[in-house]
Amino acid sequence: METLIMVGQLLLGLSILVGLHELGHLLTAKMFGMRVEKFSIGFPPKIAGFQWGETEYSIGAIPLGGFVKISGMVDESMDTAQLASEPQPWEFRAKPAWQRLIVMLGGIIVNVITGIIIFVALVYKNGETYFSRDQVIENGIVAYEYGEAIGLKTGDKVLDINGQPYQSINDLSSGSALLSENGYYTVDRDGQQVKIEIPRGFINTFNSEESFSKFIAVRFPFEVGGVEPGSGAAEAGIDAGDKILAVNSTPITYFDQMQSALQNLKSQSAQIVRQRDSQIDTLNIPVSEEARIGIAVNPLIEPVRREYAFVEAVSKGTARAFGVVIVNAKALGKMFTGEVSAKNVSGPIGMAKIYGASWDWVKFWSITGLISMILAFMNLLPIPALDGGHVMFLLYEMVSGRAPSDKFLENAQKVGMVILLALMVFAIGNDILKLFT
């Protein structure tokens, strides 16, 4: 069932984005009087379709893309028979270069607009919820495996990133921070300022959603939120609202301190100093093999909840959308230098796993908006067979006054298809390898 939910979300998200992308090409082509022969979401073989006017609309069985076939254009269909005759007024090749340029940019523009609308809507409807810089500085952080690996320690108070203040703890593991040149954190450690450098390639550590939980978290004071029936805590009389002040004479303020103390007392008895209202007493409680005493906890700090007016949401959502493009452009550049591992490239399996095994509409639209911006960026790359390849040749024509020959465009399209197929095989191979590592 979980697999079906992941696949369902992926197919729905891709169908929306591919459909809108190809719709951008279709509308701009028709706007300039070009004949659109086919509009397909998914690649052949065709599952279903219908004819409306001059255009056949269909759904293909391979749901990893789509296409629009415009008369007189060398595209991925490699149908060049009509190019032997004189250009007809309704054909792509008969139109001015600037009109053809707009048609080729139509899908990218629609994906950008879609991404912006999604992020603006999410910000406006849901606002933001986060632990703020002030809360991090007041309470400090818990450094887990990846945080400790670069020199962070539990209790550190992170003051800035690269000398600049930040808004939330999420910024400390953002792509812009991890991809920055000579990046570093400034922390207050026991009253002394310490510079913690972000190692080159550290972003490769964050190759899954679970990996972020191994970095850092905000430290929080707590009280007992509930007690497991039949547990040692329940037998000792601990109840919701109680506070744990010490474990075996070790003072306890934060939840991580209690976890650490109990780790050293597995399968033993712990002396727990408990406070209930103004009463303080000491209880002997057995500790399980999993270092638990049978309580749930309530954090005593609440994340910041911020709502945005519509105008603010437009600004914030647009910045967030283009931030995705900037981070991906940086990552691609660093991939060529070897700083970012090509193993981070994901195919459909990786994308499905990002959506997750539970259907959460906020997460669904967040990921779909992110993918929309990434699709726009990737499609703009100057690779033949992508929109960016066509744009590159059209710009050459507009600057030089000479159009590349049909034969050249046909061969370039073939090369581009080989490149795209190789990239797809590589991405799917990465997905398969990750399943076994």
C-alpha positions, -999 to +999 in steps of 0.1 A: +000+000+000+028+024+009+044+018-025+011+025-043+008+058-024+043+068-034+038+059-070+004+075-071+018+108-058+046+107-083+023+100-112-001+127-102+026+153-096+044+145-129+011+144-149+002+179-136+036+194-144+041+177-177+006+185-188+011+222-179+045+223-195+032+209-228+002+232-226+026+261-225+040+250-259+006+243-273-010+276-264+020+297-276+021+277-309-016+282-315-013+319-306+011+323-335-010+303-359+011+271-358-005+238-364-003+214-334-007+179-345-004+160-312-005+168-275+004+139-252+009+134-215+031+104-213+050+086-241+035+060-265+020+035-267-012+055-264-037+045-238-066+069-247-071+100-267-095+121-288-093+145-317-103+181-312-099+203-343-065+198-358-050+184-326-050+148-312-050+148-274-038+116-258-024+099-227+006+076-231+015+044-212+050+057-202+042+084-176+077+100-174+072+129-197+051+142-226+053+160-259+036+184-283+041+177-320+041+210-340+041+209-378+074+217-394+095+212-363+124+188-358+115+172-324+119+140-305+095+122-329+123+125-356+095+128-382+113+148-409+093+137-440+074+170-442+106+190-442+114+180-478+086+203-491+083+241-490+074+256-456+037+261-452+023+292-434+011+271-404+044+254-398+069+261-370+098+266-395+078+292-414+074+316-385+099+343-374+127+332-350+113+354-322+079+336-323+096+302-324+117+312-294+085+321-274+070+287-283+101+269-271+101+289-239+064+284-233+067+252-213+095+266-192+076+298-184+045+278-174+065+256-151+080+287-135+046+303-131+033+270-117+061+267-092+056+303-080+019+299-076+023+267-056+049+283-032+029+315-028-003+295-021+015+274+005+031+304+022-002+323+023-023+293+035+000+277+059+025+304+068+057+291+084+064+270+115+100+268+127+124+270+157+139+305+154+175+317+158+166+332+191+154+298+204+185+281+191+207+307+209+187+304+241+186+266+243+215+254+221+215+225+197+217+187+200+245+175+177+238+141+162+262+119+141+266+142+111+268+174+133+295+159+155+314+148+124+321+184+114+329+196+150+295+207+164+287+197+200+255+194+219+249+226+237+265+248+210+245+280+203+248+287+166+251+325+161+253+328+123+261+312+089+290+326+070+289+357+092+252+364+085+222+359+109+196+332+099+159+329+105+153+293+115+172+261+124+162+248+090+185+273+074+215+256+090+210+226+067+197+244+037+212+239+003+224+276+002+243+270+034+258+236+025+268+247-010+284+280+000+321+286-007+342+283+023+311+280+044+311+280+082+290+283+113+299+306+142+289+291+176+289+301+212+305+273+231+306+279+269+310+316+263+337+313+236+330+319+199+341+290+178+342+288+140+330+254+126+338+250+089+314+233+065+335+208+047+335+207+009+311+181-003+293+179+031+260+182+012+266+147-001+258+135+034+222+146+030+212+121+004+179+111+019+152+127+040+162+106+070+198+119+069+186+154+080+175+138+114+212+128+119+225+164+118+212+187+145+180+196+164+171+224+188+176+215+224+144+216+245+134+215+282+105+192+288+080+178+312+063+144+313+035+142+287+023+108+294+032+074+310+031+040+294+007+017+313+026-010+332+060+006+328+085+013+356+075+050+355+038+041+359+046+018+388+066+045+405+038+070+403+051+094+376+023+112+359+017+138+331+030+172+341+058+159+363+093+173+357+125+152+358+152+172+377+180+146+379+190+111+370+215+094+395+226+129+407+231+142+372+211+174+368+185+173+340+173+204+321+170+192+285+155+160+271+188+150+255+205+151+289+179+125+302+184+103+271+222+104+276+219+096+313+196+067+307+219+053+280+244+045+307+218+027+328+203+001+305+188-028+324+196-011+357+177+009+382+178+047+381+173+072+409+149+098+393+144+131+410+108+141+402+091+175+408+053+177+410+041+212+416+062+223+446+069+187+458+103+171+450+110+134+457+133+106+445+120+075+428+138+042+419+127+033+384+140+003+363+155+013+329+148-010+299+173-024+275+163+004+251+172+030+277+136+039+284+116+043+316+082+044+299+074+081+296+064+104+267+075+140+269+061+174+261+087+200+249+084+233+269+093+255+239+069+260+210+080+266+175+074+301+160+043+303+139+043+331+113+015+340+090+018+362+059-006+387+042-011+380+005+014+406-007+040+392+018+032+357+006+038+366-030+072+380-022+082+351+001+068+324-022+085+338-053+118+341-034+115+305-022+107+293-058+137+309-073+158+298-044+152+263-056+166+272-090+197+289-075+205+260-052+201+235-081+223+256-104+250+257-077+247+220-071+250+213-109+281+235-111+297+218-082+289+184-097+312+191-126+340+200-101+334+168-082+324+186-050+288+173-053+285+136-060+266+126-092+252+098-070+227+125-057+210+125-091+176+107-086+153+091-111+116+082-107+122+058-078+140+085-058+114+110-066+086+087-054+105+081-021+107+119-017+069+122-019+067+096+009+045+067+018+016+088+034-006+112+015+000+147+029-014+174+006+009+201+020+040+179+014+026+168-020+023+204-032+056+215-017+074+187-036+054+193-068+063+230-066+099+222-061+099+197-090+082+223-112+111+247-107+137+220-112+120+209-145+120+245-157+157+248-149+167+214-164+147+221-195+166+253-200+199+235-202+214+239-237+211+202-245+196+192-279+162+175-275+155+198-245+138+231-248+171+248-240+188+232-270+161+246-293+165+280-276+203+279-281+199+273-319+172+300-322+194+325-304+222+316-328+198+322-357+187+356-343+222+368-337+239+355-369+209+358-392+215+322-404+194+292-393+211+258-388+202+234-415+174+208-410+200+181-413+221+196-385+190+200-363+181+164-370+215+151-360+216+174-330+183+160-319+196+124-322+227+133-301+204+150-275+182+119-273+212+097-266+223+121-239+189+122-223+186+084-224+220+080-209+211+104-181+178+085-175+197+052-173+222+067-149+195+082-126+175+050-125+208+031-118+214+054-089+179+047-076+185+010-077+219+012-060+203+033-032+178+005-026+206-019-016+229+006+003 
